[in-house]
Amino acid sequence: MQASAIVVIGNQFAGTTLSEFARQQRPGQQGLSGGCVEILGRSVLELTVNRLREADIRAIAVIAEAGSVPFWPPRDLEMIAVERSLDCWPRAIHKLKEYAWQGVEDVIVMELGPYVECDFAETLRVHHFRQTAATQLQHNQQPLDVWIASARALSASLLDSSALFGIEKILGTPAPFVVKGYVNRLADARDLRQLVVDAFLGHCAIRPRGREVRPGIWMDDGARPHRSARILAPAYVGHAVKLEPASVVARFSNIERNSRVGAGTVVETASVLPHTALGKGLDVSQAVVHGNRFADLARSLVLTVDDPNLIRDTVPRPWRAPKPQREVSEPLDTRNQPFELEGSLQGEL
C-alpha cells in the first residue's frame, strides 16, 4: 500500500493560548507555530514525522509560512514555504493533486497543532479496508485535523478547480476513526505544561532528548550547569543551556535549548522555551516563558516584559536557522558532576 503525507503547520498557539504567546516577531521570522515549539528537546513536528516514518511513509511534504520553522529540516522532508499562512491549505490541496496524479493510493493530510500519538499504519489499514474516500481521526468524540484521503476516489473532484476553496469540499463527510493513544490538543500554555508533566511521568511516549545523567534528570549535549547549581528530578536541561551560580531547576521543569537561568533564580514546575534568558534572583513557578513573554498559569495571564534584566529573547539577530548536527554518540561522563542532583521520578506536582 503506497501512502504519502502532507503536514500543514498552522498558527494555533495564541492568547493565553500558545498562538499569541509563541508568535513573537523576530528578524528573519514571521512567527513561531505551536508545532515547532520544542518540548524536552524535540518539536511536535519532529515527533509527528517520526511516527509517520514508523508507518513506512517516506514521501512527506511540510507546508508552512516562510520563516515559521526555526530549524534546519531533514533532507528527506519536502519543505514548501508560502508567503502567508492563508496560502497553506490551497498549497496543500495542490500537493494532494500531485500525489493523486503520481498514483499514490492514500494520503495522510493533517494540520499540525495537537500532539497525537497514533498508529498511522493501523489507521491506513482500517481506512483501506473500509474503502471510503476519506477518514478523519477523532478523540473524545471530537474531530482532529487529521484525515486520510484515497487519492483514486478523489481523482474526479481533484480535477475541479473549485476544490481549491477548502479541504472539506474535497473530502466531503469522512468516516471517523477513534484514536486510542495519547492526545494533547496543545490549545494553550497549560496544555504545553501538561504535556511536559505527562512525558516525565511516562503517560505518553515522549522521552527527553539527551542522556539521563541521574534518575529522572536529563541533560542534552552542551549544557553548562555551574557547580553550585541544583537540579531536582524530574527535570530537563537542554542543548547549550547555561545554569548560573546558585540557580535551581526544580521538579517537573524543562529548560529548552540555548536558554539561560540567572544566578539565584529558581524555576519550579515551569517551562522555559528555547532562546530565553531569565535574570538573577527570580522565582519562576507554574509558568511558561518564551523570550520576553511570560504565561502565569496560576493567574491565567500572559505578560510581555520589557525589562531585559528580568526575561529576554536571546535569538541571534539576524536570526538564522542552525545547521544540522549529528547526534552525540559518546556517553556523558556523570562521575564527579560539579552540580547537585536531587530527587527522583516519584515527585508530584
Secondary structure, 3 states (H helix, E strand, C coil): CCEEEEEEECCCECCCEHHHHHCCCECCECCCCHHHCEECCEEHHHHHHHHHHHCCCCCEEEEEECCCCCCCCCCCCEEEEECCHHHHHHHHHHHHHHHHHCCCCEEEEEEECCEECCCHHHHHHHHHHHCCCEEEEEECCEEEEEEEEECCCCHHHHCCHHHHHCHHHHHCCCEEEECCCCEECCCEHHHHHHHHHHHHHCCCCCCCCCEEEECCEEECCCCEECCCCEEEECEEECCCCEECCCCEECCCEEECCCCEECCCCEEEEEEECCCEEECCCCEEEEEEEECCEEEECCCCEEEECCCCCCEEECCCCCCCCCCCCCCCCCCCCCCCCCCEEEECCCCCC
